[in-house]
Amino acid sequence: MTKLSSILPNRRSVLATVAAGAMMVLGGAPSAHAAEKLRLSTTEPPESSMGMFAAEYAKRVGERSGGEIDITVYPANQLGDWVEIHEQMMVGAVDMSVQMLSNKFNDVLALQWFPYSVLTFDDGRKQFTSGGVVFDVVNEAIAEQDLQIIGTYVTGVGGLLYSNPPEDPLNPNTAKDRKIRVWPGATTHQALLERLGHQSAPIPWAEAFTALQTGVVDGLIGSTPELTLNNFVDVTKMWVQNNDHFEVSFININKSRLEGLSDAHRQIVLDVAAEMTQERFDVAEREQARFLQDLRDAGVEVIEMTDAQIAETAAIVRAEVWPEIQGEIGAANMDRLKGALGL
């Protein structure tokens, strides 16, 4: 299931050579009194909730270390998209990120967005923080990639946006005759969309707006109310809050880089991540309600599925779709997930 061996050696050797050359240009290793400098990448712009979260994280770490840890934040995919950043972190070219983790290198990471595994914010707090099945399984999977999760940034609960809405968007048993964008590698959600009566088209995030605008696709899955406001509101006619997935970005760090910090510095990095994880969960649900209203104010028709409708859809997906996509996460991890959910 793991996909590391085919891509890592060449990338690792090339980047190590580049890093060594950079150190020579800069005059060798830093002195003992120089600040630890870390580069942190995020996917969203500086003014977004995620962008402000990352900036606050860097600020707190800097303050608590007395300026001895200097984190530079690169928002809005300045250093590369989320898949590229994942790969760069694996080889130490980027130190940290606040983003989802790519399943390009290990299929198990599809557990992050496994459809209808988490239905509410309370469930999300249980499963996506330390000790929760999603957090722990993902952390175990990325350990071999020299990565470690140290915290969680929750964006919200996902839904489905339409630029060309169908007549019956809530019925899971009708054909919709609509093509919906999924992210490349989203085997889980391709199967989900097919069961819910849609066609699917894998399109990268950066190309999704144009695809919606030109009618290549009729909608998009893999977003939240805030992400839709930030990226797609001008082409969105309908938002269906169907709670298909829990949208989380992890605070990730290159494991070797973390272990290379002094004990005191390492503890600061970990402590700030833990406290900001809890703070974020405390405000995320309120933010989601506000962003739904912002969508309405922007002229988008917002449909919030009832708890009963979500439960009905979740039961269908768990019974009919999960067996099809179990191979993404493996039978053992599926058992762990079902056990955590009491299924």
C-alpha positions in Angstrom: 0.0 0.0 0.0 2.8 2.4 0.7 4.3 4.2 -2.3 7.5 5.7 -1.0 10.2 3.6 -2.5 9.6 4.7 -6.1 9.9 8.4 -5.5 11.9 9.2 -2.5 15.6 8.3 -3.2 16.1 10.6 -6.1 14.1 13.4 -4.6 15.9 13.1 -1.3 19.4 13.0 -2.8 18.7 16.0 -5.1 17.2 18.1 -2.3 20.0 17.1 0.1 22.6 18.3 -2.4 20.7 21.6 -2.8 20.5 22.1 0.9 24.2 21.3 1.4 25.0 23.9 -1.3 22.8 26.5 0.3 24.6 26.0 3.6 28.0 26.5 1.9 26.7 29.7 0.4 25.5 31.0 3.7 28.8 30.3 5.4 28.2 26.9 7.0 26.1 26.0 10.0 24.5 28.7 12.1 26.1 29.7 15.4 24.8 28.4 18.7 23.1 31.7 19.3 21.2 32.0 16.0 17.4 31.5 16.0 16.0 28.2 14.9 14.4 29.1 11.5 11.4 27.1 10.4 9.3 27.4 7.2 5.6 26.8 7.5 3.3 26.4 4.5 -0.5 26.8 4.4 -3.0 26.4 1.6 -5.2 29.4 2.4 -4.6 33.2 2.1 -3.4 35.4 5.0 -6.8 36.9 5.7 -8.5 33.5 6.0 -9.1 31.7 9.3 -6.4 29.3 8.4 -3.9 32.0 7.4 -4.5 33.9 10.7 -4.2 30.6 12.6 -0.8 29.9 11.1 0.4 33.4 11.8 -0.8 33.2 15.4 1.0 29.9 15.8 4.2 31.4 14.6 3.8 34.4 16.8 3.2 32.4 20.0 6.1 30.0 19.4 8.4 33.0 18.8 7.2 34.8 21.9 7.5 31.8 24.2 10.9 30.9 22.9 12.1 34.5 23.5 12.7 34.8 19.8 14.8 31.7 19.6 12.4 30.0 17.2 11.6 32.0 14.1 8.8 30.6 12.0 8.1 32.1 8.6 4.6 31.5 7.3 4.1 31.0 3.5 0.3 31.2 2.9 -1.8 30.5 -0.2 0.4 27.7 -1.5 3.3 30.0 -2.2 5.8 27.1 -1.9 3.6 24.6 -3.9 0.2 22.9 -3.7 -0.7 20.6 -0.9 0.7 17.5 -2.6 4.0 19.2 -3.5 4.3 20.5 0.1 3.7 17.0 1.5 6.5 15.7 -0.6 8.9 18.6 0.2 8.2 18.0 3.9 9.1 14.4 3.6 12.6 15.3 2.5 13.0 18.3 4.8 12.8 21.0 2.1 9.8 22.5 4.1 9.8 22.2 7.8 6.1 22.5 8.7 2.6 22.9 7.2 -1.0 23.4 8.1 -2.8 21.4 5.5 -4.4 18.1 4.6 -2.0 15.2 3.9 -1.8 13.6 0.5 -2.6 10.0 0.0 -0.4 9.9 -3.0 2.3 8.2 -0.9 0.1 6.0 1.3 -3.5 5.1 0.5 -4.3 4.9 4.3 -4.3 8.7 4.4 -7.7 8.7 2.7 -9.1 8.1 6.2 -8.8 11.9 6.6 -11.8 12.4 4.4 -13.5 9.0 4.5 -17.1 9.8 3.7 -19.6 9.9 6.5 -17.1 8.7 9.1 -17.7 11.9 11.2 -21.0 13.7 11.1 -20.7 16.4 13.8 -18.1 18.7 15.3 -18.3 16.7 18.6 -17.5 13.5 16.7 -14.7 15.4 14.9 -13.0 16.5 18.1 -13.0 12.9 19.3 -11.6 11.4 16.1 -9.2 14.1 14.8 -7.3 14.8 18.0 -4.6 12.8 19.8 -6.1 9.4 20.9 -8.8 9.5 18.2 -8.7 6.8 15.5 -8.3 9.1 12.5 -5.5 11.1 14.2 -3.7 8.0 15.4 -4.0 6.0 12.2 -2.8 8.9 10.0 0.1 9.7 12.4 1.2 6.0 12.3 1.0 6.0 8.5 3.2 9.2 8.0 5.8 8.1 10.5 7.7 6.2 7.8 7.6 9.4 5.7 9.5 11.2 8.4 6.5 13.3 9.3 4.5 13.9 12.5 1.2 15.4 13.3 1.4 17.8 16.3 -2.0 19.4 16.1 -5.3 19.9 14.2 -6.9 22.8 12.4 -10.5 22.1 11.7 -12.0 24.1 8.8 -15.6 22.8 9.1 -17.9 20.1 7.9 -18.0 19.5 4.2 -20.8 19.8 1.7 -21.6 20.0 -2.1 -21.6 23.2 -4.1 -23.4 23.5 -7.4 -22.9 25.9 -10.2 -25.7 24.1 -12.0 -28.0 22.6 -9.4 -30.1 19.4 -10.0 -33.8 19.3 -9.4 -33.6 16.9 -6.5 -30.3 17.4 -4.7 -31.2 15.8 -1.4 -32.5 12.4 -2.5 -29.7 9.9 -2.4 -31.6 7.5 -4.6 -32.2 9.6 -7.8 -29.9 10.2 -10.8 -28.8 13.8 -10.8 -27.4 14.1 -14.3 -24.6 16.3 -13.0 -20.8 16.1 -13.2 -19.1 16.9 -9.9 -15.4 17.8 -9.4 -13.4 15.7 -7.0 -9.8 16.1 -6.2 -7.3 13.8 -8.0 -6.9 10.5 -6.1 -10.3 10.9 -4.4 -11.4 7.3 -4.9 -13.5 7.5 -1.8 -15.6 10.4 -3.1 -15.8 9.1 -6.6 -17.6 6.1 -5.2 -19.7 8.3 -3.0 -20.8 10.5 -5.8 -21.8 7.6 -8.0 -24.0 6.2 -5.3 -25.6 9.5 -4.8 -26.5 9.7 -8.5 -23.7 11.9 -9.8 -20.9 11.6 -12.3 -17.4 12.6 -11.1 -14.4 14.4 -12.7 -11.0 14.6 -11.0 -9.7 18.2 -11.3 -7.0 19.9 -9.2 -8.1 22.6 -6.8 -6.3 25.3 -8.8 -8.3 24.5 -11.9 -11.7 24.0 -10.2 -12.9 27.6 -10.5 -12.4 27.6 -14.3 -14.0 24.2 -14.6 -17.1 25.4 -12.8 -17.2 28.7 -14.7 -17.0 27.1 -18.1 -19.4 24.3 -17.4 -16.8 21.5 -17.6 -18.4 20.4 -14.2 -21.7 21.3 -12.6 -20.5 21.2 -9.0 -17.7 20.5 -6.6 -17.2 18.3 -3.5 -14.3 18.7 -1.1 -15.1 22.2 0.2 -16.7 23.9 3.2 -18.7 27.1 3.5 -15.6 29.1 4.2 -13.6 27.6 1.4 -16.5 28.2 -0.9 -16.6 31.8 0.1 -12.9 32.2 -0.3 -12.6 30.4 -3.7 -15.9 29.8 -5.5 -18.7 32.1 -4.4 -18.9 33.8 -7.8 -19.8 30.5 -9.5 -21.9 28.9 -6.8 -25.7 28.9 -7.1 -26.4 26.3 -4.4 -24.7 24.9 -1.4 -25.9 21.7 0.2 -24.7 21.1 3.7 -24.7 17.3 3.5 -21.8 16.7 6.1 -20.1 14.2 3.7 -16.7 14.7 5.3 -15.0 16.5 8.1 -12.5 19.1 6.7 -9.4 19.1 8.7 -5.8 20.3 8.1 -3.2 18.9 10.4 -0.3 20.9 11.9 2.5 18.7 10.5 6.3 18.9 11.0 9.2 17.0 9.6 10.0 14.5 12.3 13.8 14.7 12.0 13.6 18.5 12.2 11.4 18.3 15.3 13.7 15.8 17.0 16.7 18.0 16.1 15.3 20.9 18.3 16.5 21.3 21.8 14.1 19.7 24.4 12.9 23.2 25.5 12.3 24.3 21.9 10.6 21.1 21.0 8.2 21.4 23.9 7.2 24.9 23.0 6.4 23.8 19.4 4.3 20.9 20.7 2.6 22.8 23.5 1.4 25.7 21.3 0.1 23.3 18.7 -1.9 21.4 21.4 -3.5 24.5 22.9 -4.4 26.0 19.5 -6.0 22.8 18.4 -8.4 23.0 21.3 -9.1 26.7 20.8 -9.8 26.0 17.1 -12.4 23.3 17.9 -14.1 25.7 20.3 -14.8 28.3 17.6 -15.1 26.3 14.4 -18.7 25.3 14.8 -19.7 29.0 15.4 -17.7 30.1 12.4 -19.4 27.5 10.2 -22.8 28.9 11.0 -21.6 32.4 10.2 -20.1 31.3 6.9 -23.4 29.6 5.9 -25.1 33.0 6.5 -22.4 34.8 4.5 -23.2 32.4 1.6 -26.8 33.3 1.8 -26.0 37.0 1.9 -23.9 36.5 -1.3 -27.0 35.2 -3.1 -26.2 31.5 -2.8 -29.2 29.1 -2.1 -28.1 27.3 1.1 -29.8 24.0 1.9 -29.0 22.4 5.3 -29.9 18.8 5.5 -31.7 17.8 8.7 -30.1 15.4 11.2 -32.5 12.7 10.0 -31.6 13.2 6.4 -27.9 13.1 7.2 -28.3 10.0 9.2 -30.2 8.3 6.4 -27.5 9.2 3.8 -24.8 8.1 6.2 -26.4 4.7 6.7 -26.6 4.2 3.0 -23.0 5.2 2.4 -21.7 3.1 5.3 -23.6 0.0 4.1 -23.0 0.3 0.4 -20.0 2.5 -0.3 -17.7 1.7 2.5 -17.3 -2.0 1.4 -16.2 -0.6 -2.1 -13.6 1.7 -0.7 -12.3 -0.3 2.3 -9.2 -1.1 0.3 -8.1 2.5 0.6 -7.5 2.2 4.3 -7.3 -1.6 4.8 -9.5 -4.0 6.7 -7.7 -3.5 10.0 -8.2 0.3 10.0 -11.8 -0.1 8.9 -12.3 -2.3 11.9 -10.7 0.4 14.1 -12.9 3.1 12.6 -16.1 1.1 13.0 -15.1 0.2 16.6 -14.6 3.9 17.4 -18.0 4.8 15.9 -19.7 1.9 17.7 -20.8 0.2 14.4 
